[in-house]
Every structure is written in C-alpha cells, then in structure tokens.
Amino acid sequence: MIATAADLGAIAARWGDEQTTVVALCAAWCDTCTEFRATLERIASSRPEKMFVWLDIEDDAEICGDIDVENFPTLAIYRGAALLHYGVSLPQEGTVARLVDEVGARAEPAIDAPEAVRALPKALR
C-alpha cells in the first residue's frame, strides 16, 4: 500500500530512524504519474518493510513546500530523516525496484539536494 497526504497520522506513526521511506513526487495532471502509480503499488506490495508515500506536488503543496520538481516521477528516498536519494526516475518497474533496493541498503546520505527535499521528513512526521 502507498500512503498519501490523507494518511499523515499513519505515516508519522510508522516513520522511524531506521525506516526506509520512498516518497514519490508526482502531479495529478501527469499521465506518466498516473501510469506509474500502479507500478509503484506493485513495488510497495513486494517490500512491506519499506514505507511508500505518494505526494502530489500541487494538491499537497502544504507538505511539499518549495520542492521544485523538474520531471516526473521524482523519487526521494530516506532512512529516518536522512535523505539517501533524490532525483527523476524512469517509470519502469525493474529500474525503480532496483533503485529502491540499492539505495535502501546504503549507509551514506545523499550529498547534494535542495533544502526543501531534506526538510520533507519534518512535514510528514
């Protein structure tokens, strides 16, 4: 299951220092995002140990803040509050699944990312 902004209480309850969380930043008007949603659902269902969150950068602007998304889908992957990855991803199941698995196994945080992306865990917890 993918959580949404409507599930903030459940997201906050599950978010922990060792929790890997994948946040998909998309938009309702984006056809690629609409198609990608089913792909992300399949990836999420096969990785119940990870939390997946779907945010619409316009409808959920209060949470997303000033995050500037250049293309869709854009993924932000965290372990606790530490950002491990931020960037556009090809909307292909195998590519995204590998990304989620490989980044989730990383120990080091991402070096370069906008402050709004780094601050997103505060808005979700």
Phi and psi restraints in degrees (value plus and minus 20) as a CYANA .aco file:
   2 ILE   PHI    -126.1   -86.1
   2 ILE   PSI     106.9   146.9
   3 ALA   PHI     -99.7   -59.7
   3 ALA   PSI     136.6   176.6
   4 THR   PHI    -148.2  -108.2
   4 THR   PSI    -199.7  -159.7
   5 ALA   PHI     -78.3   -38.3
   5 ALA   PSI     -45.2    -5.2
   6 ALA   PHI     -89.8   -49.8
   6 ALA   PSI     -34.3     5.7
   7 ASP   PHI    -125.8   -85.8
   7 ASP   PSI       8.1    48.1
   8 LEU   PHI     -75.2   -35.2
   8 LEU   PSI     -58.6   -18.6
   9 GLY   PHI     -81.3   -41.3
   9 GLY   PSI     -65.2   -25.2
  10 ALA   PHI     -88.0   -48.0
  10 ALA   PSI     -57.6   -17.6
  11 ILE   PHI     -83.0   -43.0
  11 ILE   PSI     -67.5   -27.5
  12 ALA   PHI     -82.2   -42.2
  12 ALA   PSI     -58.7   -18.7
  13 ALA   PHI     -87.7   -47.7
  13 ALA   PSI     -52.6   -12.6
  14 ARG   PHI    -109.8   -69.8
  14 ARG   PSI     -45.1    -5.1
  15 TRP   PHI     -86.9   -46.9
  15 TRP   PSI     102.3   142.3
  16 GLY   PHI    -156.9  -116.9
  16 GLY   PSI     153.0   193.0
  17 ASP   PHI     -82.2   -42.2
  17 ASP   PSI     -48.7    -8.7
  18 GLU   PHI    -124.6   -84.6
  18 GLU   PSI     -19.6    20.4
  19 GLN   PHI     -94.6   -54.6
  19 GLN   PSI     105.6   145.6
  20 THR   PHI    -106.7   -66.7
  20 THR   PSI     105.7   145.7
  21 THR   PHI    -145.5  -105.5
  21 THR   PSI     109.1   149.1
  22 VAL   PHI    -127.0   -87.0
  22 VAL   PSI      99.4   139.4
  23 VAL   PHI    -130.0   -90.0
  23 VAL   PSI     100.3   140.3
  24 ALA   PHI    -115.3   -75.3
  24 ALA   PSI     102.1   142.1
  25 LEU   PHI    -122.6   -82.6
  25 LEU   PSI      93.0   133.0
  26 CYS   PHI    -157.2  -117.2
  26 CYS   PSI    -191.1  -151.1
  27 ALA   PHI    -164.9  -124.9
  27 ALA   PSI     123.4   163.4
  28 ALA   PHI     -81.7   -41.7
  28 ALA   PSI     -52.4   -12.4
  29 TRP   PHI     -99.5   -59.5
  29 TRP   PSI     -28.2    11.8
  30 CYS   PHI    -105.8   -65.8
  30 CYS   PSI      93.8   133.8
  31 ASP   PHI     -83.4   -43.4
  31 ASP   PSI     -56.9   -16.9
  32 THR   PHI     -81.2   -41.2
  32 THR   PSI     -61.7   -21.7
  33 CYS   PHI     -84.1   -44.1
  33 CYS   PSI     -61.9   -21.9
  34 THR   PHI     -78.3   -38.3
  34 THR   PSI     -64.8   -24.8
  35 GLU   PHI     -88.9   -48.9
  35 GLU   PSI     -56.7   -16.7
  36 PHE   PHI     -88.3   -48.3
  36 PHE   PSI     -46.8    -6.8
  37 ARG   PHI     -76.3   -36.3
  37 ARG   PSI     -65.3   -25.3
  38 ALA   PHI     -84.7   -44.7
  38 ALA   PSI     -57.7   -17.7
  39 THR   PHI     -82.4   -42.4
  39 THR   PSI     -66.9   -26.9
  40 LEU   PHI     -85.7   -45.7
  40 LEU   PSI     -54.7   -14.7
  41 GLU   PHI     -79.7   -39.7
  41 GLU   PSI     -63.8   -23.8
  42 ARG   PHI     -84.9   -44.9
  42 ARG   PSI     -62.6   -22.6
  43 ILE   PHI     -82.6   -42.6
  43 ILE   PSI     -64.8   -24.8
  44 ALA   PHI     -83.2   -43.2
  44 ALA   PSI     -61.3   -21.3
  45 SER   PHI     -87.0   -47.0
  45 SER   PSI     -45.2    -5.2
  46 SER   PHI    -111.5   -71.5
  46 SER   PSI     -18.8    21.2
  47 ARG   PHI    -155.4  -115.4
  47 ARG   PSI      44.5    84.5
  48 PRO   PHI     -84.7   -44.7
  48 PRO   PSI     -36.8     3.2
  49 GLU   PHI     -94.8   -54.8
  49 GLU   PSI     -36.0     4.0
  50 LYS   PHI    -123.7   -83.7
  50 LYS   PSI     131.5   171.5
  51 MET   PHI    -122.0   -82.0
  51 MET   PSI     116.7   156.7
  52 PHE   PHI    -139.2   -99.2
  52 PHE   PSI     113.2   153.2
  53 VAL   PHI    -149.3  -109.3
  53 VAL   PSI     114.0   154.0
  54 TRP   PHI    -130.1   -90.1
  54 TRP   PSI     100.3   140.3
  55 LEU   PHI    -142.4  -102.4
  55 LEU   PSI     113.6   153.6
  56 ASP   PHI    -111.5   -71.5
  56 ASP   PSI      99.4   139.4
  57 ILE   PHI     -83.8   -43.8
  57 ILE   PSI     -39.5     0.5
  58 GLU   PHI    -116.3   -76.3
  58 GLU   PSI     -72.7   -32.7
  59 ASP   PHI     -85.9   -45.9
  59 ASP   PSI     -50.1   -10.1
  60 ASP   PHI    -128.7   -88.7
  60 ASP   PSI      13.9    53.9
  61 ALA   PHI     -79.5   -39.5
  61 ALA   PSI     -50.5   -10.5
  62 GLU   PHI     -83.3   -43.3
  62 GLU   PSI     -52.0   -12.0
  63 ILE   PHI    -105.9   -65.9
  63 ILE   PSI     -65.4   -25.4
  64 CYS   PHI     -91.2   -51.2
  64 CYS   PSI     -45.8    -5.8
  65 GLY   PHI      42.1    82.1
  65 GLY   PSI    -153.6  -113.6
  66 ASP   PHI    -114.8   -74.8
  66 ASP   PSI       5.7    45.7
  67 ILE   PHI     -85.4   -45.4
  67 ILE   PSI     105.5   145.5
  68 ASP   PHI    -121.4   -81.4
  68 ASP   PSI      88.7   128.7
  69 VAL   PHI    -115.9   -75.9
  69 VAL   PSI     103.0   143.0
  70 GLU   PHI    -105.7   -65.7
  70 GLU   PSI     -49.4    -9.4
  71 ASN   PHI    -177.1  -137.1
  71 ASN   PSI     146.9   186.9
  72 PHE   PHI    -141.5  -101.5
  72 PHE   PSI     131.0   171.0
  73 PRO   PHI     -98.1   -58.1
  73 PRO   PSI     126.7   166.7
  74 THR   PHI    -129.8   -89.8
  74 THR   PSI     113.6   153.6
  75 LEU   PHI    -135.3   -95.3
  75 LEU   PSI     119.1   159.1
  76 ALA   PHI    -140.8  -100.8
  76 ALA   PSI     106.8   146.8
  77 ILE   PHI    -139.5   -99.5
  77 ILE   PSI     108.8   148.8
  78 TYR   PHI    -142.8  -102.8
  78 TYR   PSI     134.1   174.1
  79 ARG   PHI    -141.0  -101.0
  79 ARG   PSI      91.5   131.5
  80 GLY   PHI      41.9    81.9
  80 GLY   PSI    -149.9  -109.9
  81 ALA   PHI    -112.3   -72.3
  81 ALA   PSI     -22.7    17.3
  82 ALA   PHI    -102.9   -62.9
  82 ALA   PSI     103.8   143.8
  83 LEU   PHI     -97.8   -57.8
  83 LEU   PSI     103.3   143.3
  84 LEU   PHI    -120.1   -80.1
  84 LEU   PSI     -48.4    -8.4
  85 HIS   PHI    -176.8  -136.8
  85 HIS   PSI     121.9   161.9
  86 TYR   PHI    -167.3  -127.3
  86 TYR   PSI     102.2   142.2
  87 GLY   PHI     150.9   190.9
  87 GLY   PSI     150.8   190.8
  88 VAL   PHI     -92.1   -52.1
  88 VAL   PSI     123.3   163.3
  89 SER   PHI    -146.6  -106.6
  89 SER   PSI     125.7   165.7
  90 LEU   PHI     -84.3   -44.3
  90 LEU   PSI     116.0   156.0
  91 PRO   PHI    -101.2   -61.2
  91 PRO   PSI      28.0    68.0
  92 GLN   PHI    -130.4   -90.4
  92 GLN   PSI     113.2   153.2
  93 GLU   PHI     -75.1   -35.1
  93 GLU   PSI     -70.0   -30.0
  94 GLY   PHI     -82.3   -42.3
  94 GLY   PSI     -61.2   -21.2
  95 THR   PHI     -84.3   -44.3
  95 THR   PSI     -67.6   -27.6
  96 VAL   PHI     -88.4   -48.4
  96 VAL   PSI     -60.1   -20.1
  97 ALA   PHI     -80.8   -40.8
  97 ALA   PSI     -65.1   -25.1
  98 ARG   PHI     -83.3   -43.3
  98 ARG   PSI     -62.6   -22.6
  99 LEU   PHI     -79.0   -39.0
  99 LEU   PSI     -69.3   -29.3
 100 VAL   PHI     -79.3   -39.3
 100 VAL   PSI     -64.7   -24.7
 101 ASP   PHI     -87.5   -47.5
 101 ASP   PSI     -65.9   -25.9
 102 GLU   PHI     -89.0   -49.0
 102 GLU   PSI     -64.6   -24.6
 103 VAL   PHI     -88.3   -48.3
 103 VAL   PSI     -57.7   -17.7
 104 GLY   PHI     -82.8   -42.8
 104 GLY   PSI     -44.0    -4.0
 105 ALA   PHI    -107.7   -67.7
 105 ALA   PSI     -29.2    10.8
 106 ARG   PHI     -89.5   -49.5
 106 ARG   PSI     129.3   169.3
 107 ALA   PHI    -119.9   -79.9
 107 ALA   PSI     -51.6   -11.6
 108 GLU   PHI    -109.1   -69.1
 108 GLU   PSI     122.3   162.3
 109 PRO   PHI     -96.4   -56.4
 109 PRO   PSI     145.3   185.3
 110 ALA   PHI     -86.5   -46.5
 110 ALA   PSI     125.5   165.5
 111 ILE   PHI    -107.8   -67.8
 111 ILE   PSI     -66.6   -26.6
 112 ASP   PHI    -137.8   -97.8
 112 ASP   PSI      96.7   136.7
 113 ALA   PHI    -181.5  -141.5
 113 ALA   PSI     129.9   169.9
 114 PRO   PHI     -80.6   -40.6
 114 PRO   PSI     129.1   169.1
 115 GLU   PHI     -80.6   -40.6
 115 GLU   PSI     -55.4   -15.4
 116 ALA   PHI     -81.5   -41.5
 116 ALA   PSI     -53.6   -13.6
 117 VAL   PHI     -93.7   -53.7
 117 VAL   PSI     -61.1   -21.1
 118 ARG   PHI     -84.0   -44.0
 118 ARG   PSI     -49.9    -9.9
 119 ALA   PHI    -104.6   -64.6
 119 ALA   PSI     -30.2     9.8
 120 LEU   PHI     -75.7   -35.7
 120 LEU   PSI     -59.6   -19.6
 121 PRO   PHI     -76.6   -36.6
 121 PRO   PSI     -53.7   -13.7
 122 LYS   PHI     -83.2   -43.2
 122 LYS   PSI     -57.3   -17.3
 123 ALA   PHI     -93.4   -53.4
 123 ALA   PSI     -43.6    -3.6
 124 LEU   PHI    -114.6   -74.6
 124 LEU   PSI     -32.1     7.9
